[in-house]
Structures are given as structure tokens and as C-alpha cells.
Amino acid sequence: MALSDTELIQKSQKGDSSAFEELVFRYDKRVLSIALKYVRDKDDAKDIYQEVFIRVYKSLKNFQFRSEFSTWLFRITTNVCLTYNSRTNKRINVPINDEYDEEQPDGVVLEAEPHTSSPEHIFSGAEINQKINEAVETLSPKQKMIFIMKHFEGFKLREIAVMMDCQEGTVKKYLFEANHKMRKLLKSVY
């Protein structure tokens, strides 16, 4: 039977490296996914991933179970993404994942590619993806992170608020502004 996160953390805090490896294994794909969607560069995403787990390793001995481990981990991930952006001052793009085919409540359509495979449709889908990526590029780092966490990672607003260490109302404000800006910039596309 697999150990719970709590049991793995307790073992890790006592120096059990295999328990820490298991924690990393449980969450590594999600951390890498968030990083890749935020920076849209595999090498940069790997740097963020590495920085996240270095911070987790160094701080795990002080983890006091005041929140879920996953919440704590994703808060670290969020902070590393935001500071990585300001440190590197690189352009950031967020690809639109075609598995999202619903229109979100504020009208941001997350699907950009048509489901047909004719050359015209493929070209049109690529153009739309480019416009969406350009629109996402205009979001502030916090708007972008909240947009990604909500629309791509599926977190609830209160979960995002905990990860971003802010009020739920602040998350709603950033998400509303991001959705409004995206809708305005993509008006000609949809």
C-alpha cells in the first residue's frame, strides 16, 4: 500500500531520501506542466522545476502540516515562476491546450484548433493559436499565472488564492482582468 503524503513527508524529514523521491515522483509532472505553460520553453521549465524541488528539499524539514503538501508545493511553484520571469526578463507565452473545448464563463475560448485536418483548417488553427499566444503575452505575470492555474490546471479560485498567498477577491480581480483583456484582444478572432 502506498504511503500518504504525510507519511512520506515525515520520513523525508527524518532523512529518508527514497521518501522524498516518492514525493517528487507524485508531483513532478504537475510542477513541470505548470512551469512549461508559464514560460513555454522546455529548458526554462526544467530550470523552474529544479528550483522548485531544491526549495522543497531545503524547506521540507520546516513543513508544519498547516496546509496540504500539494498546496504548499504549488505555492512554491507559483512563486518560482513569478520570480523566474522577473529575473530572466524573457518573453512568456502560454500555449493553448486543445483538450479544453468549452467556453469559459467570461467568454475566453480555450480551444483554438478546429477538429478537421484539411490544410486550410490546420493553417487557420495555427494562426488562431498564434493570436491567442500573443494575447496571453500581454497579461501581467500575476494575471498570467492565475489564468494558467484556473484555465489550464483546473484549480478553484480559493486554491489559487492559497497558492498565491492572497485573498480570493484578489484572484477574482486578476482573473476578471485577464479574461476581459483576452476577450478584447481576441474579438476579431472569434
DAPEZI-V974346 format. One record per backbone hydrogen bond with DSSP energy under -0.5 kcal/mol. CO is the residue of the C=O (numbers start at 0). NH is the residue of the N-H. If there is no record, write none. Layout:
BEGIN
{{CO & NH} {CO & NH}}
END
This chain:
BEGIN
{{3 & 7} {4 & 8} {5 & 9} {6 & 10} {7 & 11} {8 & 12} {9 & 13} {10 & 13} {10 & 15} {11 & 14} {14 & 16} {15 & 19} {16 & 20} {17 & 21} {18 & 22} {19 & 23} {20 & 24} {21 & 25} {22 & 26} {23 & 26} {23 & 27} {26 & 30} {27 & 31} {28 & 32} {29 & 33} {30 & 34} {31 & 35} {32 & 36} {33 & 37} {34 & 38} {35 & 39} {40 & 44} {41 & 45} {42 & 46} {43 & 47} {44 & 48} {45 & 49} {46 & 50} {47 & 51} {48 & 52} {49 & 53} {50 & 54} {51 & 55} {52 & 56} {53 & 57} {54 & 58} {55 & 59} {58 & 61} {59 & 62} {67 & 71} {68 & 72} {69 & 73} {70 & 74} {71 & 75} {72 & 76} {73 & 77} {74 & 78} {75 & 79} {76 & 80} {77 & 81} {78 & 82} {79 & 83} {80 & 84} {81 & 85} {82 & 86} {83 & 87} {84 & 88} {94 & 96} {95 & 97} {96 & 99} {98 & 100} {101 & 103} {101 & 109} {103 & 106} {106 & 108} {107 & 103} {107 & 109} {109 & 111} {117 & 121} {118 & 122} {119 & 123} {120 & 124} {121 & 125} {122 & 126} {123 & 127} {124 & 128} {125 & 129} {126 & 130} {127 & 131} {128 & 132} {129 & 133} {130 & 134} {131 & 135} {132 & 136} {133 & 137} {134 & 137} {135 & 138} {139 & 143} {140 & 144} {141 & 145} {142 & 146} {143 & 147} {144 & 148} {145 & 149} {146 & 150} {146 & 151} {147 & 151} {147 & 152} {148 & 154} {149 & 153} {155 & 159} {156 & 160} {157 & 161} {158 & 162} {159 & 163} {160 & 164} {160 & 165} {161 & 164} {166 & 170} {167 & 171} {168 & 172} {169 & 173} {170 & 174} {171 & 175} {172 & 176} {173 & 177} {174 & 178} {175 & 179} {176 & 180} {177 & 181} {178 & 182} {179 & 183} {180 & 184} {181 & 185} {183 & 186} {185 & 188} {185 & 189}}
END
